[in-house]
């Protein structure tokens, strides 16, 4: 029986001052096909794009012990091939149609596949999604499965095994949930289970869960519902319904007695304490109060945990508590990363003291309302793109059967009372058993909680040639799945959408501040960036890190507001204001509801012009920065980034330096150094304001009157640092991180500034090499062809100064050399093997993707950055279209020969020297240069 439901969601939200906000309508129509597929349509014609999301109600919770990781493995497999899409599947089609890139994610409870495409490709996407659901499984062969196992295992190494504290969640969930609970294992699964998966296991899993009656399809954007419905029925209706799927029982974690566990982490440099209590599942009435409780306890200067652990005891620079709710159960987690050498028993005593403080004081109505105001703003931000709306509709339908559940969701959020917050604390936290993990540096077990038991963590051994061999090019042979029409014919494009470039307004205030803006009323939000040029470029070499500390301290109160008073003022508006430094600037970034924009801007102005420069806050920030620097020392990705910049720019160029500074420089910085930087360099003469949102040029101009009057200009000269030329010969550099499960690769050379005539043409040339995701050769060869990596990319990073061309990846340790050799081969062959088809794919993607170039606020802010930083015209996208349309294979060859010469590159490897250093000689670029001493002492 076909069901049709039409709804208009009306979300009524009350702010802290009890004003009614403008009504937000999310129109949707829901139908159910005869095979059980739920389809939800949402019309949004603000941009000529459509978000397509297929959500399948299967995650790791539907797996069984010994066969973990299957749901996530399928997220990978479904992009590879289907009977009618062919090899490369949706990834190849995405490049041709100008899509955002086929993407997906897996949670404990669901797997989703999503992409935003130009509206003329909607029928193609519906055809492709149906092919994945109904005409896919025959294409999965043993070689395909073997290769994708390697990709997934690389993802685990990158996100878990090779990361500080990466095994923490595994230890928690193993002990929080009984062995037969589906949350006992991790979404990504275990390496052993993945390796043991058979082709029959995979097919059985697919046939049970990937059926129409276990899926939701959402089409959100510039669509005609009547036509879209016809296409959905045409392509999906003959996929057979699967067996009926019974919902899983909701059951919480069980902690019969408090348990302490510890682990000596190869990549940790400071100890971390995590405490976890069983809680409630998603959408449970108590989940909303737990959200408020955890935010109140650890967010902001007044938060009890921050007052006790940061200000009073000075044990850490940050505390974090959150409510981790899933479909079947939930858990409340507290995470505290202590300063170097701190005993976690001291931290635990601080935790107990903070809880006691909360029990005595509770939460005020005022604090409750400011948290709700922030939740309102976050809700609107989640709806600021068609993809965001589509994901919300898909999630509500999957878990509640009602895409319109958002109304009840908001009502429950806003219905939380102070009594509710205290009640859930007493019910789920106070005097309740919990799991505590102590992750400490190697050889520092004494920092763990007393009476802790060693956690059971399986570390992968690095063995050359350990993986099974496979040939992914072997074509599958099978009898095609029948259909009532020829599905091998790809549907045609619809009417080509016209390119709608947002209208940009510009202004310049009397004090020199330049203003760039775009009015956009899709949601009642305003976002702004006040960018002050200079950043780290204005530092001296002996005071590295001053810009970062100055920006950070500007967040810490004003002349007339303490840190807590300033935070409260921002949060009561449901706004966010953050000041941060980068290599080239300091940015004040703000987001607010439209009705609170003027008040939010006034607070940002107060932070800018009336800094507090509090000595105690300065010392806390210094300690936090030093802690971050120490943590970076053992993070392979951070080490690689810092060392690569040194090699690209040279030791005397400030662009080579870490924006945080270094241990010696940060230790030596004084509060007077920050005041001196502020007084000399913070000026409207080198600044611009970028504004995007539901506000007119006139209102923006009026709002800046006081800033124009009170912010006086001064002369600021920003030093120019010359970027070196590319090296005359290649050199391999190696940085040793013992026992690294992956090697981080950064290969490249100084190249181009964003203002150079060749910059955009070179970026076009790079699309097929490594800028086009799954359309790129680097991805196709190293990930899809060999299974060496989870991801690899290449690109140009110039600004007004010459930047680098860089190839970056994390590869499994035992193929470090082989990966470098393959990259070298691809670079050598690229200029002569770039084909007509490559050129066609490049042009198709870059032209068609312009339809979605300015959909989100972030994209519009990026557009304003290009205009304000590099002097581009407001319709520069049309100039770029001309470059793409006029591109030839000969021009691609010329650019590739000029900027992709492997014989003039830096080849940096960060990994395990004991197993990989000597092998790198075989790359043919001479003896590798070891950048640090072998760190034998921390090896087990």
Secondary structure as the mmCIF struct_conf table of DSSP 4:
data_model
#
loop_
_struct_conf.conf_type_id
_struct_conf.id
_struct_conf.beg_label_comp_id
_struct_conf.beg_label_asym_id
_struct_conf.beg_label_seq_id
_struct_conf.end_label_comp_id
_struct_conf.end_label_asym_id
_struct_conf.end_label_seq_id
STRN STRN1 UNK A 3 UNK A 11
STRN STRN2 UNK A 14 UNK A 14
TURN_TY1_P TURN_TY1_P1 UNK A 16 UNK A 17
HELX_LH_PP_P HELX_LH_PP_P1 UNK A 19 UNK A 19
STRN STRN3 UNK A 20 UNK A 20
HELX_LH_PP_P HELX_LH_PP_P2 UNK A 21 UNK A 23
STRN STRN4 UNK A 24 UNK A 32
TURN_TY1_P TURN_TY1_P2 UNK A 34 UNK A 35
BEND BEND1 UNK A 36 UNK A 36
STRN STRN5 UNK A 38 UNK A 43
BEND BEND2 UNK A 46 UNK A 48
STRN STRN6 UNK A 49 UNK A 56
BEND BEND3 UNK A 57 UNK A 57
HELX_RH_3T_P HELX_RH_3T_P1 UNK A 60 UNK A 62
BEND BEND4 UNK A 63 UNK A 63
TURN_TY1_P TURN_TY1_P3 UNK A 65 UNK A 66
BEND BEND5 UNK A 67 UNK A 67
TURN_TY1_P TURN_TY1_P4 UNK A 68 UNK A 69
HELX_RH_AL_P HELX_RH_AL_P1 UNK A 70 UNK A 77
TURN_TY1_P TURN_TY1_P5 UNK A 78 UNK A 80
STRN STRN7 UNK A 81 UNK A 82
TURN_TY1_P TURN_TY1_P6 UNK A 83 UNK A 85
STRN STRN8 UNK A 86 UNK A 87
TURN_TY1_P TURN_TY1_P7 UNK A 88 UNK A 88
HELX_RH_AL_P HELX_RH_AL_P2 UNK A 89 UNK A 97
TURN_TY1_P TURN_TY1_P8 UNK A 98 UNK A 98
BEND BEND6 UNK A 100 UNK A 100
STRN STRN9 UNK A 103 UNK A 106
BEND BEND7 UNK A 108 UNK A 109
STRN STRN10 UNK A 111 UNK A 118
HELX_RH_3T_P HELX_RH_3T_P2 UNK A 119 UNK A 121
HELX_RH_AL_P HELX_RH_AL_P3 UNK A 122 UNK A 134
BEND BEND8 UNK A 135 UNK A 135
HELX_RH_3T_P HELX_RH_3T_P3 UNK A 137 UNK A 139
HELX_RH_AL_P HELX_RH_AL_P4 UNK A 142 UNK A 156
HELX_RH_PI_P HELX_RH_PI_P1 UNK A 157 UNK A 161
TURN_TY1_P TURN_TY1_P9 UNK A 162 UNK A 162
BEND BEND9 UNK A 163 UNK A 163
TURN_TY1_P TURN_TY1_P10 UNK A 164 UNK A 167
HELX_RH_AL_P HELX_RH_AL_P5 UNK A 168 UNK A 176
BEND BEND10 UNK A 177 UNK A 177
TURN_TY1_P TURN_TY1_P11 UNK A 179 UNK A 180
BEND BEND11 UNK A 181 UNK A 181
TURN_TY1_P TURN_TY1_P12 UNK A 182 UNK A 183
BEND BEND12 UNK A 184 UNK A 185
TURN_TY1_P TURN_TY1_P13 UNK A 187 UNK A 188
HELX_RH_AL_P HELX_RH_AL_P6 UNK A 191 UNK A 196
HELX_RH_AL_P HELX_RH_AL_P7 UNK A 199 UNK A 209
BEND BEND13 UNK A 210 UNK A 211
HELX_RH_3T_P HELX_RH_3T_P4 UNK A 212 UNK A 214
STRN STRN11 UNK A 215 UNK A 221
BEND BEND14 UNK A 222 UNK A 222
HELX_RH_AL_P HELX_RH_AL_P8 UNK A 225 UNK A 236
TURN_TY1_P TURN_TY1_P14 UNK A 237 UNK A 238
BEND BEND15 UNK A 239 UNK A 239
HELX_LH_PP_P HELX_LH_PP_P3 UNK A 240 UNK A 241
HELX_LH_PP_P HELX_LH_PP_P4 UNK A 246 UNK A 250
BEND BEND16 UNK A 256 UNK A 257
STRN STRN12 UNK A 259 UNK A 265
TURN_TY1_P TURN_TY1_P15 UNK A 266 UNK A 267
BEND BEND17 UNK A 269 UNK A 270
STRN STRN13 UNK A 272 UNK A 279
TURN_TY1_P TURN_TY1_P16 UNK A 282 UNK A 283
HELX_RH_AL_P HELX_RH_AL_P9 UNK A 285 UNK A 298
BEND BEND18 UNK A 299 UNK A 300
TURN_TY1_P TURN_TY1_P17 UNK A 301 UNK A 302
BEND BEND19 UNK A 303 UNK A 303
HELX_RH_AL_P HELX_RH_AL_P10 UNK A 304 UNK A 305
HELX_RH_PI_P HELX_RH_PI_P2 UNK A 306 UNK A 312
BEND BEND20 UNK A 313 UNK A 313
STRN STRN14 UNK A 316 UNK A 325
BEND BEND21 UNK A 327 UNK A 328
STRN STRN15 UNK A 330 UNK A 338
HELX_LH_PP_P HELX_LH_PP_P5 UNK A 339 UNK A 339
TURN_TY1_P TURN_TY1_P18 UNK A 340 UNK A 341
HELX_RH_AL_P HELX_RH_AL_P11 UNK A 344 UNK A 361
HELX_RH_AL_P HELX_RH_AL_P12 UNK A 365 UNK A 382
TURN_TY1_P TURN_TY1_P19 UNK A 383 UNK A 383
BEND BEND22 UNK A 384 UNK A 385
HELX_RH_AL_P HELX_RH_AL_P13 UNK A 386 UNK A 400
BEND BEND23 UNK A 401 UNK A 401
HELX_RH_3T_P HELX_RH_3T_P5 UNK A 403 UNK A 405
HELX_RH_AL_P HELX_RH_AL_P14 UNK A 406 UNK A 414
TURN_TY1_P TURN_TY1_P20 UNK A 415 UNK A 415
HELX_RH_AL_P HELX_RH_AL_P15 UNK A 418 UNK A 428
TURN_TY1_P TURN_TY1_P21 UNK A 429 UNK A 431
STRN STRN16 UNK A 435 UNK A 441
TURN_TY1_P TURN_TY1_P22 UNK A 442 UNK A 443
HELX_RH_3T_P HELX_RH_3T_P6 UNK A 445 UNK A 447
BEND BEND24 UNK A 448 UNK A 448
HELX_LH_PP_P HELX_LH_PP_P6 UNK A 449 UNK A 449
TURN_TY1_P TURN_TY1_P23 UNK A 450 UNK A 451
HELX_LH_PP_P HELX_LH_PP_P7 UNK A 452 UNK A 452
STRN STRN17 UNK A 453 UNK A 454
HELX_LH_PP_P HELX_LH_PP_P8 UNK A 455 UNK A 455
HELX_LH_PP_P HELX_LH_PP_P9 UNK A 458 UNK A 461
TURN_TY1_P TURN_TY1_P24 UNK A 464 UNK A 465
BEND BEND25 UNK A 467 UNK A 467
HELX_LH_PP_P HELX_LH_PP_P10 UNK A 468 UNK A 469
TURN_TY1_P TURN_TY1_P25 UNK A 472 UNK A 473
BEND BEND26 UNK A 474 UNK A 474
HELX_LH_PP_P HELX_LH_PP_P11 UNK A 475 UNK A 476
HELX_LH_PP_P HELX_LH_PP_P12 UNK A 479 UNK A 482
BEND BEND27 UNK A 484 UNK A 485
TURN_TY1_P TURN_TY1_P26 UNK A 487 UNK A 488
BEND BEND28 UNK A 489 UNK A 489
HELX_LH_PP_P HELX_LH_PP_P13 UNK A 490 UNK A 493
BEND BEND29 UNK A 495 UNK A 495
HELX_LH_PP_P HELX_LH_PP_P14 UNK A 496 UNK A 498
HELX_LH_PP_P HELX_LH_PP_P15 UNK A 501 UNK A 503
STRN STRN18 UNK A 505 UNK A 508
TURN_TY1_P TURN_TY1_P27 UNK A 510 UNK A 511
BEND BEND30 UNK A 512 UNK A 512
STRN STRN19 UNK A 514 UNK A 519
BEND BEND31 UNK A 522 UNK A 524
STRN STRN20 UNK A 525 UNK A 533
HELX_RH_3T_P HELX_RH_3T_P7 UNK A 535 UNK A 538
BEND BEND32 UNK A 539 UNK A 539
HELX_RH_3T_P HELX_RH_3T_P8 UNK A 541 UNK A 543
TURN_TY1_P TURN_TY1_P28 UNK A 544 UNK A 545
HELX_RH_AL_P HELX_RH_AL_P16 UNK A 546 UNK A 554
TURN_TY1_P TURN_TY1_P29 UNK A 555 UNK A 555
BEND BEND33 UNK A 556 UNK A 556
STRN STRN21 UNK A 558 UNK A 558
TURN_TY1_P TURN_TY1_P30 UNK A 559 UNK A 560
STRN STRN22 UNK A 561 UNK A 561
HELX_RH_AL_P HELX_RH_AL_P17 UNK A 563 UNK A 572
TURN_TY1_P TURN_TY1_P31 UNK A 573 UNK A 574
STRN STRN23 UNK A 576 UNK A 581
BEND BEND34 UNK A 583 UNK A 584
STRN STRN24 UNK A 585 UNK A 593
HELX_RH_3T_P HELX_RH_3T_P9 UNK A 594 UNK A 596
HELX_RH_AL_P HELX_RH_AL_P18 UNK A 597 UNK A 609
BEND BEND35 UNK A 610 UNK A 610
STRN STRN25 UNK A 611 UNK A 611
HELX_RH_AL_P HELX_RH_AL_P19 UNK A 615 UNK A 632
TURN_TY1_P TURN_TY1_P32 UNK A 633 UNK A 634
HELX_RH_AL_P HELX_RH_AL_P20 UNK A 636 UNK A 649
TURN_TY1_P TURN_TY1_P33 UNK A 651 UNK A 652
BEND BEND36 UNK A 653 UNK A 653
HELX_RH_3T_P HELX_RH_3T_P10 UNK A 654 UNK A 656
BEND BEND37 UNK A 657 UNK A 657
TURN_TY1_P TURN_TY1_P34 UNK A 659 UNK A 660
HELX_RH_AL_P HELX_RH_AL_P21 UNK A 663 UNK A 668
HELX_RH_AL_P HELX_RH_AL_P22 UNK A 671 UNK A 681
HELX_RH_3T_P HELX_RH_3T_P11 UNK A 684 UNK A 686
STRN STRN26 UNK A 687 UNK A 693
BEND BEND38 UNK A 694 UNK A 694
HELX_RH_AL_P HELX_RH_AL_P23 UNK A 697 UNK A 703
TURN_TY1_P TURN_TY1_P35 UNK A 704 UNK A 704
HELX_RH_AL_P HELX_RH_AL_P24 UNK A 705 UNK A 710
HELX_LH_PP_P HELX_LH_PP_P16 UNK A 722 UNK A 727
BEND BEND39 UNK A 728 UNK A 729
STRN STRN27 UNK A 731 UNK A 736
TURN_TY1_P TURN_TY1_P36 UNK A 738 UNK A 739
BEND BEND40 UNK A 741 UNK A 741
STRN STRN28 UNK A 742 UNK A 750
TURN_TY1_P TURN_TY1_P37 UNK A 754 UNK A 755
BEND BEND41 UNK A 756 UNK A 756
TURN_TY1_P TURN_TY1_P38 UNK A 757 UNK A 757
HELX_RH_AL_P HELX_RH_AL_P25 UNK A 758 UNK A 766
HELX_RH_PI_P HELX_RH_PI_P3 UNK A 767 UNK A 771
BEND BEND42 UNK A 772 UNK A 772
HELX_RH_3T_P HELX_RH_3T_P12 UNK A 773 UNK A 775
BEND BEND43 UNK A 776 UNK A 776
HELX_RH_AL_P HELX_RH_AL_P26 UNK A 777 UNK A 778
HELX_RH_PI_P HELX_RH_PI_P4 UNK A 779 UNK A 785
TURN_TY1_P TURN_TY1_P39 UNK A 786 UNK A 786
STRN STRN29 UNK A 789 UNK A 796
BEND BEND44 UNK A 799 UNK A 801
STRN STRN30 UNK A 804 UNK A 812
HELX_RH_3T_P HELX_RH_3T_P13 UNK A 813 UNK A 815
HELX_RH_AL_P HELX_RH_AL_P27 UNK A 816 UNK A 833
HELX_RH_AL_P HELX_RH_AL_P28 UNK A 836 UNK A 848
HELX_RH_3T_P HELX_RH_3T_P14 UNK A 849 UNK A 852
TURN_TY1_P TURN_TY1_P40 UNK A 853 UNK A 854
BEND BEND45 UNK A 856 UNK A 856
HELX_RH_AL_P HELX_RH_AL_P29 UNK A 857 UNK A 870
TURN_TY1_P TURN_TY1_P41 UNK A 874 UNK A 875
HELX_RH_AL_P HELX_RH_AL_P30 UNK A 876 UNK A 885
TURN_TY1_P TURN_TY1_P42 UNK A 886 UNK A 886
HELX_RH_AL_P HELX_RH_AL_P31 UNK A 889 UNK A 899
HELX_RH_3T_P HELX_RH_3T_P15 UNK A 902 UNK A 904
STRN STRN31 UNK A 906 UNK A 911
HELX_RH_AL_P HELX_RH_AL_P32 UNK A 913 UNK A 916
TURN_TY1_P TURN_TY1_P43 UNK A 917 UNK A 917
HELX_RH_3T_P HELX_RH_3T_P16 UNK A 918 UNK A 923
BEND BEND46 UNK A 924 UNK A 925
BEND BEND47 UNK A 927 UNK A 927
HELX_LH_PP_P HELX_LH_PP_P17 UNK A 928 UNK A 928
STRN STRN32 UNK A 929 UNK A 930
BEND BEND48 UNK A 932 UNK A 932
HELX_RH_3T_P HELX_RH_3T_P17 UNK A 936 UNK A 938
#
